[in-house]
């Protein structure tokens, strides 16, 4: 994996930039900040911008890279929260969150989902006690099976960035890519055809909406969130459009895959056989990566799958804690699913 380690001068320059931004904005979700984020991002050190630009434009680079070395003050960020719904760390981790958005803005436009983590742009990933056995980023006891982020959705992210605030137990994030040369020509051709269906993952289901937002949105006269959940329920009933799991160039295809949420194809045995072969090849290439505090891991969501090894959560305020943001190269493509042209939340 390619890694850029920040120099002391680069860290100082970044901190100076973040100080200027945080003097103006107190919340990373601020609409005005999000509009200006791409402008601020071009004030980041040259070497950082060059590294991210090469990652974006040069696909012979690894599909996941890390920018490391940004200092995290463990006492300042406070305890790992027990739920994301209160956003209790808004001020304590503001600089780290802003840097996350700035890095993302060099790749494209950050966005969120109305059906995921109450429509926030920046997501929290840490263990939640009631979710330990679920296929969620906030799970712990079970393996989080590898996947492309939000693979079920046509407007899924081009890129995802994870930022590590805390990882004392060295819990590994897992990454995998496809070595297409290990597949037969006939299998590749089968996987390029729209025979497959991916159901929404658990993070988008209404049962995972927080009680905080449920109480507030019940008072809304026109509730677009209800319509968004209706879409998710429809997708979950296998009534959506079938898709291919490979797309782009047959010689170096992109991935759209989430096997845990894909049912067996009983009517297309050849397609199922090809899918099984694809899954086996990615399994062979899975690598664990232990993110350290201050690591910002950039992931090409079209070229790499990711997951997480199981671990024992302690719920003592010191558990693994990541932040995540989704990035699209083209916000316009989702215009039919956003309330306004400037909204970054997909309904």
C-alpha positions as CSV (number, residue, x, y, z in Angstrom):
1,X,0.0,0.0,0.0
2,X,1.3,3.5,-0.9
3,X,1.7,5.8,2.0
4,X,2.5,9.5,2.3
5,X,4.0,10.5,5.7
6,X,3.5,14.1,6.6
7,X,6.6,16.2,7.5
8,X,6.7,18.4,10.5
9,X,6.4,21.5,8.2
10,X,3.4,20.0,6.4
11,X,1.7,19.3,9.8
12,X,2.4,22.9,10.9
13,X,0.9,24.2,7.6
14,X,-2.2,22.0,7.9
15,X,-2.8,23.0,11.5
16,X,-2.5,26.7,10.5
17,X,-5.1,26.2,7.8
18,X,-7.4,24.3,10.1
19,X,-7.1,27.1,12.7
20,X,-8.2,29.6,10.1
21,X,-11.2,27.5,9.1
22,X,-12.3,26.6,12.6
23,X,-12.3,30.3,13.5
24,X,-15.0,30.7,10.9
25,X,-16.9,27.4,11.1
26,X,-17.9,25.4,14.2
27,X,-19.4,22.4,12.5
28,X,-18.2,20.3,9.6
29,X,-21.8,19.9,8.5
30,X,-22.2,23.6,7.9
31,X,-23.5,24.1,4.4
32,X,-21.3,27.2,3.8
33,X,-18.2,25.3,4.8
34,X,-19.0,22.4,2.5
35,X,-19.4,24.8,-0.4
36,X,-16.0,26.4,0.3
37,X,-14.2,23.2,1.2
38,X,-12.7,22.7,-2.2
39,X,-11.3,26.2,-2.1
40,X,-9.7,25.6,1.3
41,X,-8.4,22.2,0.1
42,X,-6.2,23.9,-2.5
43,X,-4.3,25.6,0.4
44,X,-3.1,22.2,1.7
45,X,0.6,21.4,1.2
46,X,1.6,20.7,-2.4
47,X,2.9,17.2,-1.7
48,X,-0.5,16.2,-0.2
49,X,-2.4,17.6,-3.2
50,X,-0.1,15.9,-5.6
51,X,-0.4,12.6,-3.8
52,X,-4.2,12.7,-3.8
53,X,-4.4,13.9,-7.4
54,X,-2.2,11.0,-8.6
55,X,-4.4,8.6,-6.6
56,X,-7.5,10.1,-8.3
57,X,-6.1,10.1,-11.9
58,X,-3.6,7.3,-12.1
59,X,-5.2,3.9,-11.7
60,X,-2.0,2.0,-11.7
61,X,-1.6,3.3,-8.1
62,X,-3.0,1.0,-5.4
63,X,-6.8,1.2,-4.9
64,X,-6.2,2.3,-1.3
65,X,-3.5,4.6,0.1
66,X,-2.8,6.3,3.4
67,X,-1.8,9.8,4.4
68,X,-0.3,9.4,7.9
69,X,1.4,11.4,10.6
70,X,-1.3,13.9,11.5
71,X,-1.1,14.2,15.3
72,X,-4.1,13.1,17.4
73,X,-4.3,14.2,21.0
74,X,-6.0,11.3,22.7
75,X,-7.1,13.4,25.7
76,X,-8.5,16.3,23.5
77,X,-10.8,14.0,21.4
78,X,-12.4,12.6,24.5
79,X,-13.9,9.2,25.1
80,X,-15.1,7.1,22.2
81,X,-18.9,7.8,22.1
82,X,-21.5,5.1,22.7
83,X,-23.7,6.3,19.8
84,X,-23.3,8.6,16.9
85,X,-26.8,10.2,17.2
86,X,-25.8,13.0,19.6
87,X,-22.6,14.1,17.8
88,X,-21.2,14.9,21.2
89,X,-17.6,15.3,19.8
90,X,-18.5,18.0,17.3
91,X,-16.1,20.6,18.8
92,X,-13.5,18.1,20.2
93,X,-12.7,16.5,16.8
94,X,-13.6,19.5,14.5
95,X,-10.1,19.9,13.1
96,X,-9.7,16.2,12.2
97,X,-13.2,16.2,10.6
98,X,-12.5,19.3,8.6
99,X,-9.2,17.8,7.3
100,X,-11.2,14.7,6.3
101,X,-13.5,16.8,4.2
102,X,-10.6,18.8,2.7
103,X,-8.9,15.5,1.6
104,X,-12.2,14.4,0.1
105,X,-12.8,17.6,-1.7
106,X,-9.6,17.0,-3.7
107,X,-11.2,13.8,-5.0
108,X,-14.7,15.2,-5.7
109,X,-17.7,16.3,-3.7
110,X,-18.6,14.9,-0.3
111,X,-22.1,13.7,0.3
112,X,-24.4,11.8,2.7
113,X,-27.5,9.6,2.7
114,X,-30.8,10.5,4.3
115,X,-31.1,6.8,5.3
116,X,-27.7,6.5,6.9
117,X,-26.6,8.0,10.2
118,X,-29.5,10.5,10.2
119,X,-28.3,12.2,7.0
120,X,-24.9,13.4,8.4
121,X,-22.0,13.9,5.9
122,X,-19.3,12.7,8.3
123,X,-20.0,9.3,9.8
124,X,-18.8,7.7,13.0
125,X,-17.5,4.1,13.1
126,X,-17.2,2.7,16.6
127,X,-18.8,-0.3,18.4
128,X,-22.4,0.2,19.6
129,X,-23.5,-2.3,22.3
130,X,-26.8,-3.3,20.7
131,X,-25.1,-3.8,17.2
132,X,-22.2,-6.1,18.1
133,X,-23.6,-9.0,16.0
134,X,-24.8,-7.0,13.0
135,X,-23.3,-6.3,9.6
136,X,-22.7,-2.6,10.5
137,X,-19.6,-0.5,10.8
138,X,-20.7,-0.1,14.5
139,X,-20.7,-3.9,14.9
140,X,-17.8,-5.7,16.6
141,X,-18.2,-9.4,17.4
142,X,-18.8,-10.5,13.8
143,X,-16.6,-10.2,10.8
144,X,-17.8,-7.2,8.7
145,X,-17.7,-9.0,5.3
146,X,-15.9,-7.2,2.5
147,X,-17.9,-5.1,0.1
148,X,-17.9,-2.0,-2.0
149,X,-19.5,0.8,0.0
150,X,-23.2,1.1,-0.7
151,X,-22.9,-1.3,-3.6
152,X,-26.6,-1.6,-4.0
153,X,-27.1,2.0,-5.0
154,X,-26.5,3.5,-8.4
155,X,-25.2,6.7,-6.8
156,X,-22.7,5.0,-4.5
157,X,-19.4,6.7,-3.7
158,X,-16.5,6.8,-6.1
159,X,-14.2,7.1,-3.1
160,X,-14.4,6.6,0.7
161,X,-12.0,8.0,3.2
162,X,-11.5,6.5,6.7
163,X,-9.8,8.6,9.4
164,X,-8.5,6.9,12.5
165,X,-8.9,8.7,15.8
166,X,-8.2,5.7,18.1
167,X,-7.4,2.0,17.6
168,X,-5.7,0.6,20.8
169,X,-6.6,-3.0,20.1
170,X,-5.1,-2.8,16.6
171,X,-8.3,-4.0,14.9
172,X,-7.6,-4.6,11.2
173,X,-9.5,-3.1,8.4
174,X,-9.4,-5.6,5.5
175,X,-8.9,-4.7,1.8
176,X,-9.2,-6.8,-1.3
177,X,-8.8,-6.3,-5.0
178,X,-9.5,-8.4,-8.1
179,X,-6.7,-10.0,-10.1
180,X,-8.8,-10.4,-13.3
181,X,-6.1,-12.6,-14.9
182,X,-7.2,-15.4,-12.5
183,X,-10.7,-15.4,-14.0
184,X,-11.7,-17.1,-17.3
185,X,-12.8,-15.0,-20.2
186,X,-16.3,-16.6,-20.1
187,X,-16.6,-15.8,-16.5
188,X,-15.7,-12.1,-17.0
189,X,-18.2,-11.8,-19.8
190,X,-20.9,-13.3,-17.6
191,X,-20.0,-10.9,-14.7
192,X,-20.3,-7.9,-17.1
193,X,-24.0,-8.7,-17.7
194,X,-26.9,-7.5,-15.6
195,X,-27.8,-10.8,-13.9
196,X,-27.2,-9.8,-10.3
197,X,-29.1,-8.0,-7.5
198,X,-27.6,-6.4,-4.3
199,X,-29.9,-5.6,-1.4
200,X,-29.4,-2.5,0.7
201,X,-27.0,-3.1,3.6
202,X,-28.3,-2.8,7.2
203,X,-27.0,0.7,7.8
204,X,-29.7,2.1,5.5
205,X,-32.7,0.3,7.1
206,X,-35.2,2.3,9.1
207,X,-34.6,0.3,12.2
208,X,-31.2,1.9,12.5
209,X,-32.5,5.5,12.4
210,X,-31.9,7.2,15.7
211,X,-34.8,8.1,18.1
212,X,-33.4,11.7,18.0
213,X,-34.3,12.1,14.4
214,X,-37.5,10.0,14.6
215,X,-38.9,12.5,17.1
216,X,-38.0,15.5,15.1
217,X,-39.1,14.3,11.7
218,X,-42.5,13.1,12.9
219,X,-43.4,16.8,13.2
220,X,-42.4,17.6,9.6
221,X,-45.3,18.5,7.2
222,X,-43.6,17.0,4.2
223,X,-41.3,14.1,5.1
224,X,-38.8,13.3,2.3
225,X,-37.1,10.9,4.7
226,X,-40.2,8.6,4.7
227,X,-40.0,8.5,0.9
228,X,-36.3,7.6,1.1
229,X,-37.0,4.7,3.4
230,X,-39.8,3.6,1.0
231,X,-37.2,3.4,-1.8
232,X,-34.9,1.3,0.5
233,X,-37.7,-1.1,1.4
234,X,-38.5,-1.5,-2.3
235,X,-34.9,-2.3,-3.1
236,X,-34.8,-4.7,-0.2
237,X,-37.7,-6.6,-1.7
238,X,-35.6,-7.5,-4.8
239,X,-37.9,-5.4,-7.0
240,X,-35.1,-3.2,-8.3
241,X,-33.1,-3.3,-11.4
242,X,-30.5,-6.1,-11.9
243,X,-26.9,-5.0,-12.4
244,X,-23.6,-6.3,-13.4
245,X,-20.9,-6.8,-10.8
246,X,-18.1,-5.9,-13.2
247,X,-18.2,-2.9,-15.4
248,X,-15.8,-0.7,-17.4
249,X,-12.9,-2.3,-19.2
250,X,-13.0,-6.1,-19.4
251,X,-9.2,-6.0,-19.1
252,X,-9.3,-4.0,-15.9
253,X,-12.9,-4.0,-14.7
254,X,-14.4,-2.0,-11.8
255,X,-16.3,-3.8,-9.0
256,X,-19.8,-3.5,-7.7
257,X,-20.1,-6.2,-5.1
258,X,-21.5,-7.0,-1.6
259,X,-21.8,-10.8,-1.4
260,X,-23.4,-10.8,2.1
261,X,-26.4,-9.0,0.6
262,X,-26.7,-11.0,-2.6
263,X,-29.0,-14.0,-2.9
264,X,-28.1,-17.1,-4.9
265,X,-29.0,-17.0,-8.6
266,X,-31.1,-20.2,-9.0
267,X,-32.2,-19.4,-12.5
268,X,-28.7,-18.4,-13.8
269,X,-26.3,-21.1,-12.8
270,X,-23.5,-19.9,-15.1
271,X,-23.7,-16.4,-13.6
272,X,-23.7,-17.8,-10.1
273,X,-20.7,-20.0,-10.9
274,X,-18.9,-16.9,-12.2
275,X,-19.8,-14.9,-9.2
276,X,-18.5,-17.6,-6.9
277,X,-15.2,-17.6,-8.8
278,X,-14.9,-13.8,-8.4
279,X,-15.6,-14.0,-4.7
280,X,-12.9,-16.7,-4.3
281,X,-10.3,-14.7,-6.1
282,X,-11.0,-11.6,-4.0
283,X,-10.8,-13.7,-0.9
284,X,-7.3,-14.8,-1.9
285,X,-6.2,-11.2,-2.1
286,X,-7.6,-9.9,1.2
287,X,-5.1,-8.1,3.3
288,X,-5.5,-6.7,6.9
289,X,-4.4,-3.1,7.6
290,X,-4.2,-1.7,11.1
291,X,-5.0,2.0,10.9
292,X,-3.2,4.1,13.5
293,X,-4.4,7.4,15.0
294,X,-3.8,10.2,12.4
295,X,-4.1,7.8,9.4
296,X,-6.4,9.0,6.6
297,X,-7.1,6.0,4.4
298,X,-8.3,6.8,0.8
299,X,-10.2,4.0,-0.9
300,X,-11.2,3.8,-4.5
301,X,-14.7,2.3,-4.1
302,X,-14.7,1.1,-7.8
303,X,-11.5,-0.9,-7.5
304,X,-11.2,-2.1,-3.9
305,X,-13.5,-3.8,-1.4
306,X,-13.1,-3.4,2.3
307,X,-14.3,-5.0,5.6
308,X,-13.2,-5.4,9.2
309,X,-12.0,-8.2,11.4
310,X,-14.1,-9.1,14.5
311,X,-12.9,-7.8,17.8
312,X,-14.0,-7.7,21.5
313,X,-15.4,-4.3,22.3
314,X,-15.0,-3.0,25.8
315,X,-17.4,0.0,25.7
316,X,-15.1,1.8,28.1
317,X,-14.6,5.0,26.0
318,X,-11.3,3.6,24.5
319,X,-12.6,1.4,21.7
320,X,-11.6,1.8,18.1
321,X,-13.0,5.0,16.6
322,X,-13.0,6.0,12.9
323,X,-14.6,8.8,10.9
324,X,-15.8,8.2,7.4
325,X,-16.9,10.3,4.4
326,X,-18.3,9.4,1.0
327,X,-17.1,11.2,-2.2
328,X,-18.6,11.4,-5.6
329,X,-16.7,12.7,-8.7
330,X,-20.0,14.0,-10.1
331,X,-22.7,15.3,-7.7
332,X,-25.0,16.1,-10.7
333,X,-25.6,12.5,-11.5
334,X,-27.7,12.1,-8.3
335,X,-29.8,15.3,-8.9
336,X,-33.1,13.3,-9.2
337,X,-32.5,12.0,-5.7
338,X,-31.5,15.3,-4.0
339,X,-34.0,17.9,-2.8
340,X,-32.1,20.8,-4.3
341,X,-29.2,21.3,-6.6
342,X,-27.0,22.4,-3.7
343,X,-28.1,19.6,-1.3
344,X,-25.5,16.9,-0.7
345,X,-27.9,14.4,0.9
346,X,-29.2,11.6,-1.3
347,X,-32.9,10.7,-0.6
